[in-house]
Amino acid sequence: LLRQADAEMKNELLQLLTGSWDHLVRPISPNPPLRSLSGSPEELWSLLLASGYVTCDKSGYDLVNPTGNIAHLRLPNLEVTSLYKDLVRHWFTQEPRKEQTIGIIKALRAGEVQEFTEQLQEFVETSMSYFDVTETDPERVYQAFLLGLCVQLEADYRLRSNRETGQGRADVLLIPKQPGK
């Protein structure tokens, strides 16, 4: 179900995974319908909470949410975080796109800006649709894609998203673990 989740849910998971958000406030269902899961974000977060793949720091009641229940969710431990990282890597290493993502990462590592730009543009144009982008926050889909792509670099870089830097805010930061990279 996570592989088929919408772009917003994948972005929320990536924000938790990269440490950009300490927690995520989401509506939850106290009894997710296991026999007829539709894959809605509320059902998926509820299922992840019920199965221990996210932890609830606090919960409350929200009149806007149809079930009324909201939860402050976070990743519970390093083992689960590692599992999610493997899932994200899998998203970007499935055929037929595996070679494309390897090429994009290779160009990024080598600092080949023009090659990186061309390959990224080709991937986005052939993989994403206008309908993947929401009217209210169109950049979110592309940022989630880049975060997912950059998870493959975590052996050598710390990955951060939406962090204040200098006089502004960086969408995605790759911070080398070894000086000089």
Salt bridges, closest charged atoms under 4 A:
GLU12 OE2 - ARG26 NH1 3.45
ASP57 OD1 - ARG74 NE 2.71
ASP86 OD1 - ARG89 NH1 3.06
ASP137 OD2 - ARG140 NE 3.56
GLU154 OE1 - LYS85 NZ 2.97
ASP156 OD2 - ARG109 NH1 2.71
ASP156 OD1 - LYS181 NZ 3.62
ASP171 OD1 - ARG169 NH1 3.34
